Amino acid sequence: MRNASILLIGVFFALMSCSEKESFKKGIIQLQSHPITLSLDKMRCMWNGKDTFSLHSKINPDFKLVVFLDTVACSSCELKAMYMWNEMLDKTKMYDPELSVYFIFLPLKKDLDSFYFTMRTMSPSLPIYVDTAGIFIRENPHIPREAVYHTFLLDKDNRVVLVGNPSRSEKIKEMFWQIVEEKLGKRE
């Protein structure tokens, strides 16, 4: 009886993971159904905690890594966790201007003061796009709402070629660099 219960639980988890995989696959297909629109010039751009001009509006690199942090996430918390990107960002500099990284934040209106305070005190030394008007989601309604789909690599035509966060997954990081190095060459 005990072995049958364990087998039943195992089968249940196997079926559940299959449906989760299928659901994830559908989300990726939905994300890849249209090119991503990046209207960075319509968003507030901040660098080192201060307003600046959109640095990427005229550049069309071969690859764009987009990290979208919407109202589901605590925007100030995500800003404080930016250090997790340091290693990745250091390596991407070798591919500048052919590879760009875009951090797009959509903080809740009630949290804007806290978000801007964190921006000023932490002063991230990379451009942060603040989308207070919800432009990114409005122009890209095909992006699934789940955060797992909010970090992706785009090609030159803004088509999604990889979904996942390379700063939090070793497997995604390996795939990211494989794609970049295959197209742009390996750089040390």
C-alpha positions in Angstrom: 0.0 0.0 0.0 2.8 2.4 0.9 4.7 1.7 -2.3 1.5 2.2 -4.3 1.0 5.6 -2.6 4.6 6.6 -3.3 4.2 5.5 -7.0 0.9 7.5 -7.2 2.6 10.6 -5.8 5.5 10.2 -8.3 3.1 9.8 -11.2 1.2 12.9 -10.0 4.4 15.0 -10.0 5.5 13.7 -13.3 2.1 14.6 -14.8 2.2 18.0 -13.1 5.7 18.8 -14.5 4.6 17.8 -18.0 1.6 20.2 -17.9 3.9 22.9 -16.5 6.3 22.3 -19.3 3.5 22.5 -21.8 2.3 25.7 -20.2 5.8 27.2 -20.4 6.1 26.2 -24.0 2.8 28.0 -24.8 4.1 31.1 -23.1 7.3 31.1 -25.2 5.3 30.6 -28.4 3.1 33.5 -27.4 6.2 35.7 -26.6 7.7 34.8 -30.0 4.5 35.4 -31.9 5.4 39.1 -32.6 8.6 41.2 -32.5 9.1 43.2 -29.3 8.7 46.9 -29.5 11.2 48.9 -27.5 10.1 52.5 -27.3 12.9 53.5 -24.9 12.7 57.2 -26.0 9.2 57.3 -24.4 10.5 56.2 -21.0 12.4 58.1 -18.3 16.1 57.0 -18.5 18.2 57.3 -15.3 21.9 56.6 -14.9 23.8 56.9 -11.6 20.5 57.9 -10.0 20.1 61.0 -12.2 17.9 61.6 -15.3 19.7 61.3 -18.6 18.8 60.9 -22.2 17.8 57.6 -23.7 21.2 56.1 -24.6 19.9 53.4 -26.9 17.3 55.0 -29.0 19.4 55.3 -32.2 21.4 52.1 -31.8 20.2 48.8 -33.2 22.6 46.2 -31.9 22.7 42.6 -33.1 21.4 41.4 -29.7 19.4 43.1 -26.9 18.9 41.5 -23.5 15.7 42.9 -22.0 15.0 42.7 -18.3 11.5 43.8 -17.6 10.5 44.3 -14.0 6.8 45.1 -13.6 4.5 45.8 -10.8 4.4 42.2 -9.7 7.9 42.6 -8.4 9.0 45.0 -5.7 10.9 47.5 -7.9 13.0 48.9 -5.1 13.9 45.3 -4.0 14.9 44.5 -7.6 17.1 47.6 -7.7 18.8 46.4 -4.6 19.5 43.0 -6.2 21.1 44.6 -9.3 24.5 43.4 -8.0 23.5 39.9 -9.3 24.0 41.3 -12.8 27.5 42.6 -12.2 29.5 39.7 -13.7 27.1 39.4 -16.6 27.2 43.1 -17.4 31.0 43.2 -17.2 31.3 40.5 -19.8 28.7 42.1 -22.1 30.9 45.2 -22.3 33.2 43.2 -24.5 30.4 43.1 -27.1 29.5 46.7 -27.0 27.8 48.1 -29.2 26.7 44.8 -30.8 25.0 43.7 -27.5 23.0 45.9 -25.3 21.2 45.3 -22.0 18.0 47.1 -21.2 16.5 47.2 -17.7 12.9 48.4 -17.8 11.1 49.0 -14.5 7.4 49.5 -14.1 7.0 50.5 -10.5 3.6 50.9 -8.9 2.5 54.6 -8.8 2.2 54.3 -5.0 5.9 53.1 -4.8 7.4 55.7 -7.1 8.9 57.9 -4.3 10.5 54.8 -2.7 11.8 53.7 -6.1 13.3 57.0 -7.0 14.9 57.3 -3.5 16.5 53.9 -4.0 17.7 55.0 -7.5 19.3 58.1 -6.0 20.9 56.3 -3.1 22.1 53.2 -5.0 23.1 55.0 -8.1 23.3 52.1 -10.5 26.0 52.7 -13.0 23.9 51.5 -15.9 20.9 52.9 -17.7 17.6 52.1 -16.1 14.4 52.8 -18.0 11.4 53.8 -15.9 8.1 53.1 -17.6 5.6 54.9 -15.5 3.1 55.1 -18.3 3.0 51.3 -19.0 4.2 51.8 -22.6 6.2 48.5 -22.8 3.2 46.3 -21.9 0.8 48.4 -23.9 3.0 48.0 -27.1 3.7 44.3 -26.4 0.4 42.8 -25.3 1.7 39.3 -26.4 4.2 39.2 -23.5 2.8 36.8 -20.9 2.1 38.3 -17.4 4.3 35.7 -15.5 7.7 37.1 -14.5 9.5 34.0 -15.9 8.9 35.4 -19.4 10.2 39.0 -18.6 13.9 38.4 -19.3 14.7 37.6 -22.9 17.3 38.0 -25.6 16.2 39.7 -28.9 17.9 39.5 -32.2 18.5 42.5 -34.5 14.8 42.4 -35.7 13.6 42.3 -32.1 12.5 38.7 -32.3 12.9 36.6 -29.1 15.6 34.1 -29.4 16.0 33.1 -25.7 13.8 33.3 -22.7 15.1 33.3 -19.1 17.3 35.1 -16.7 21.0 34.4 -17.2 21.9 36.0 -13.8 19.8 33.4 -12.0 20.2 30.3 -14.1 23.5 28.7 -15.1 21.8 26.8 -18.0 20.3 30.1 -19.4 23.6 31.8 -19.0 25.4 29.1 -21.0 22.7 29.2 -23.8 22.9 33.1 -23.8 26.7 33.1 -24.4 26.5 30.3 -26.9 24.0 32.3 -29.0 26.1 35.5 -28.7 29.4 33.9 -29.4 28.0 31.9 -32.3 27.0 35.2 -34.0 29.6 37.7 -32.7 32.5 35.5 -32.0 34.2 34.6 -28.7 35.9 37.5 -27.0 38.2 37.5 -24.0 
